[in-house]
C-alpha cells in the first residue's frame, strides 16, 4: 500500500508535534501505554494512539511496525491499525490499490504463520475485512483463492504452519462478517457468496479432521473453524459429515470442548429444523454418548457431563416440534427425552457439585408447549406417552430442590446459597408450568407422598424431603386456583403434624400457608389449624419475611373471619414490634396486616385497638419532637411515621378495595360517624405539625409526613373529607416555606379525589393557587439556568424542552392573553441563554409547519422571528419587544390602534 499523506501544510504551520504520527512517535506512545506507571500518562498515550490508528499516516507506519525486528506488542498495533483502516475507511482506498493491498496482507500472514499468534490473528482479521469488502464483484472466489494460495507447495513456511494460518483466516472470516459494518444490501450479497464458498471450506475441514496424521492442534482449529462457519446458517445437510466427525472427536479429551461448541452451534441454527432427515440421523449419535455421560457423572467429571448435556438439550430444545411430528420415530425421541431427564436428575447439589441440571429446565417448557399445540388426536397420543414422563420429572425436580444436610449447607458460601435459591425458584416456575399438563392429579400425587412421609414409621424422617414436597405444593398454589382441589383440606390437616426443627422447613411451611390464604377465606373453619403456627413464627427473627408476609396474606384474604382472633393477633404483633424483632420493611408489612385485620371490626373495637397499638409510638414521637434534630432521632421519626402510614394504607372500613369483588361479598354495615383513621389523624395532627416545624428542611421527614396523609386519602377517599381544610392549610404553609416534591404529590392527590366535591373547593382551590404560584416563582428563578449543572434538570429539558417551546409559541400565536407575553418572552430568553444549540434546532422545526403558530404569518416572518430570538442572548428587554411584535403579527393586530392599550 502506498503512503498517502495529507496535503502539505494541511495541518497548519503551527501543528502540534503531538499529532505527528511517525513510526518513532507511535513506538514511544506504545511504550508509554504498556510500561509507564502513571495512569494519566497511559490514558493520554491511549487517546493519542487511537487518533494515530485512524490517521492517513496509518497506511505508512502500520507496515513498518510489522517489521521482524519489532516486539509483538508493536507488531500487534500495526496489524490492528491496518484492520481499522480497511474496515472503517474502505471508501478511501483507490480501486487500483486493492490487489497490492491483498498481496501485502497475504505476504505478512505467511510470514507470521510461524511468528506471534496474536499478530497473525489480527492480520487474518484485516484480510477477512478486505475480502468481505471486495466480495462478490471485485473478488468473486475469495475463499477458494485463500485455500489455494495457502496450499501452494513453494511457500517458505512448513505445511503445518501454513495449515494453521489458513484455518485461522477461515475461522475469523465468518466472525468478521457477523460484526462488519457492511450496508444491509451488501450484507445479503456477501452472505449468499459465503454460503456458496463453504463448498471450498468443508471438504478441506473434513479431510483434516478425519486424517489420522492430523496433529491435535490442527484438528482443534478445524473444529473452531467449522463452529464459526455454521453460524452463517449453512444448510444442516451440508454439515452432516463434519458433525459426525465432531461426535467422534468427543472421545478425545483435548478436542472435547471444541467439538461440543461445534455440534451445539450446528444443531442450534434457526434454519436447521427444515432438515428433518439429518436431525433424525443425529438422535442415535446423541444417544451414543450416554455411556460417556454416565462415566463422567460417576467420576465427578462435571465438564464432560455438562458438555454432553448441552448437546442433548440443543437437539431436544431447538427441534422438539419437528421431531415430535415424526410420529413413527416416537421411540427414539422418547429415548432422547429420557437422556435429558437423566441430565435433569444428575446426582449432586446444584451449584456445589453439579452445574448441569439447570441447563435442561427450558427444554421441559418447550416440549410441553409443543405437545399441547398439536391437534386433539395427536395431542391425546402424546399426552399418553409423556404424562408419566412429566410425573417422573416432578419427582426428579423435587429431589433436586432438596436442601443438603445442615452440616454440608453450613460450608456453602453465600454466593452458592444464593445460586441455589435462584435454582429453586426456576424449579418452582417449572412445576407451576407442568401443572397445566398434569392438572389436579399432580396435587393428589404430592399430597399422597407427603401423607406417607409424615405417617410412616418405616423410614427415618427427612425434613428435606418434607420441605421439598411442601415447596412443590406451594409453587403451584401460589399461582393456580386450588380452591376446588379436594386435597387441600387434608394438606391443612397435615401441616400441624410437621415436626418443625429447621429454619428452611419452617419458612416453607409459612409460605405454603400464605399460598393457601384464599382457600382459607372460603373454608374459615380451618383458620384455627394454622393461625397459631403463624403467630408463633412471628417471634422468630429468622422467619421474619415468611411469617409476616403470610400473616399479611391471611389478614387480607380472611379479614371477615378473623374478628374472633383479632385480640390475639394484635397482642402478638404489638409484642414483636415492641421487641424490635423485625427489620423495617417487615414492620411495615405487619402494620399493613393489622390494617386489613382492623378493617373488619366494629368502629369501637377499631378505636380501642388503634389506641393500644399506636399509643406507645405517639408517646415516643412526642418525646422525639422535643429533641434537637440529629441523625439518630430522624431515623426513629421516619420509622414511626412509616408505621402509621402503612397502617392507614389498608385500614379501610368502607371496603373500597372490595368493590370490584361483586355484591355477593360479605360486607359489614356501613358505619356511621367519623372514620377511625380520621379520628386518630385529628388527634395527632398538632404533634405532626410540631415535628414538621423542626424538620421542614429535611426531605425524608417531610416525605414521611406526606405519606401518612397520601396513603390515608387513597384508602379513605370521601371519608377523608373532615381533614381536608386543616391539611390544605398545613400543606400551604409547608410548601410556601420550603417547596418539596412530596407536598406537590399530596396536593395532586387531594385535587384528584375532591375535584368533584363543591363543598371542598375553597380550601383545595386556595392550596392549588398557592402551590402553582410558588412553583412558578421558583421555576422563574432557577429551572433553565441549572440545566447544565443539575443532570436531572438537563434531562427534563432535553426530553420535554421541544414540547415547552411549542406550547410557548402557541401561546404567543394567540392562545394566551397578550398581558402574559412577558412571561413567555422570559422562557424564550432563558432557553436561548442556557440551551442555545437545542433551541436553534427546535425553533426551526417548530415554525416549519404551515399555519403554525398562526395562519396570518408568512414563512419569511417566521424565519425573521427565529433569527432575531437566536441572536439576542444578552438583552431580555429586547426579546420582550420581539415577542410583543410577533404576537401582534400572529393576531393580525400589527399597526392597528388597538395595540396602543398595551
Buried (B, 14 or more C-beta within 10 A) or exposed (E): BEEBEEEEEEEEEEEEEEEEBBBEBBBEBBBBBEEBEEEEBBEBBEEBBEEBBEBBBBBBBBBBBBEEEBEEBBBBBBBBBBBBBBBEEBEEBEEEBBEEBBEBBBEBBBBBBBBBEBBBBBBBBBBBBBBBBBBBEBBEBBBBBBBEBBEEEEBEBEEBBBBBBBBBBBBBBBBBBEEBEBEEEBBEBBBEBBBEBBEBBBEBBBEBBBEEEBEEEBBBBBBBBBBBBBBBEBBBEBBBBBBBBBBBBBEEEEBBBBBBBBBBBBBBBEEBBEBBEBBBBBBEBBBEBBEBBEEBBEEEBBBBBBBBBBBBBBBBBBBBBBBBBBEEBBEBBBBBBEBBBBBBBBEBBBBBEBBBBBBBBBBBBBBBBBBEEBEEEBEEEBBEBBBEBBBBBBBBBBBBBBBBEEEEBEEBEEEBEEBBEEBBEBBBBBBBBBBEBBEBEBBBBBBEBBBEBBEEEEEEEEBBBBBBBBBBBBBBBBEBEBEEBEBBBBBBEBBEEBEBEBEBBBBBBBBBBBBBBBBBBEBEEBBEBBBBBBBBBBEBBEBBBBBBBBBBBBBBBBBBBBBEBBEEBBEBBBEBBEEEBBEEEBBBBBBBBBBBBBBBBEBEBBBBBBBEBBEEBBEBBEEBBEEEBEEEBBEBBBBBBBBBBBBBBBBBBBBBEBEEEEEEEEBBEEBEEBBBBBBBBEEBBEBBBBBBEBBBEBEBBBBBBBBBBBBBBBBBBEBBBBBBBBBBBBBBBBBEEEBBEBBBEBBEBBBEBBEEEEEBEEBBEBBBEBBEEBBEEEEEEEBBBBBEEBEEBBEBBEEEBBEBBBBBBBBBBBEBEBEEBBBBBBBBBBBBBBBEEBBBEBBBEBBEEEEBBBEBBEEEBBBBBBEBBBEBBEEBEBBBEBBBBBBBBBBEBBEEEEBEEE
